[in-house]
Amino acid sequence: MTLITNEVRGGDARALLLLVHGYGADERDLAGLLPYLDPDGHFAAVLPRAPLSAPGSPGFSWYAFEGDVAAGYLAARDALEECCSAAS
């Protein structure tokens, strides 16, 4: 599963910072924290969007809350690992 991501690289990026939004949000939700978390630009920040639409919300969800929740969680975890590997 390929995730849609925003990637923000500081001018002196030396490490990866993964910011994962919660239920009903999207990849832009945590972008406002970057000036506080990394004011000197030491990180390449990766902000992925969850792959599923969140029911009752304009945002997204990492896995469904019905059916095989464990399989959905593991698929989301694998997609995040893949995203980090591609970004580094």
C-alpha positions in Angstrom: 0.0 0.0 0.0 1.5 3.3 -1.0 0.7 6.3 1.2 0.3 9.9 0.2 2.9 11.8 2.1 4.2 15.3 2.7 7.9 15.5 3.2 9.6 18.5 4.7 13.4 18.5 4.7 15.2 20.9 7.0 18.3 22.6 5.6 20.5 20.5 7.8 18.5 17.2 7.8 20.3 14.4 9.6 17.5 12.2 10.9 13.9 11.2 10.1 11.0 12.5 12.0 7.7 10.6 11.4 4.5 12.4 12.4 1.4 10.2 12.3 -2.0 11.8 12.6 -4.9 10.5 14.5 -8.4 9.3 13.5 -10.3 11.8 11.3 -7.3 14.0 10.6 -4.9 14.1 7.6 -1.2 14.6 6.9 -1.4 18.4 7.3 -2.8 18.1 10.9 0.7 18.0 12.5 2.6 20.2 10.1 2.1 23.2 12.4 4.2 21.5 15.1 7.3 21.4 12.9 8.6 24.9 13.8 8.4 23.8 17.5 9.7 20.3 17.1 12.5 21.1 14.7 13.3 24.8 14.7 16.9 24.3 13.4 15.9 22.0 10.5 17.8 18.9 11.7 15.1 16.4 10.6 13.5 15.3 7.3 9.9 15.2 8.5 7.5 12.7 6.9 3.8 13.3 7.4 1.8 10.4 5.8 -1.9 10.3 5.2 -3.8 7.3 6.5 -5.2 5.1 3.6 -8.8 4.9 4.6 -11.6 7.6 4.7 -12.8 8.0 8.3 -16.6 7.6 8.5 -18.3 10.8 9.8 -15.2 12.9 9.3 -13.5 14.8 6.5 -10.2 13.0 7.4 -8.7 9.6 7.3 -8.1 6.4 9.4 -5.2 4.0 9.6 -7.4 1.0 9.8 -11.1 0.1 10.1 -12.7 -0.4 13.5 -14.8 -3.3 12.3 -14.0 -6.6 10.7 -10.4 -7.9 11.1 -9.0 -5.0 13.1 -5.7 -6.7 13.8 -5.0 -7.3 10.1 -5.9 -3.7 9.3 -3.5 -2.5 12.1 -0.7 -4.7 10.8 -1.2 -3.5 7.2 -1.1 0.2 8.4 2.1 -0.6 10.4 3.7 -2.2 7.3 2.7 0.8 5.1 4.4 3.2 7.6 7.5 1.0 7.7 7.6 1.1 3.9 7.1 4.9 3.9 10.0 5.4 6.3 12.3 3.1 4.2 11.5 5.1 1.1 12.1 8.5 2.8 15.4 7.6 4.3 
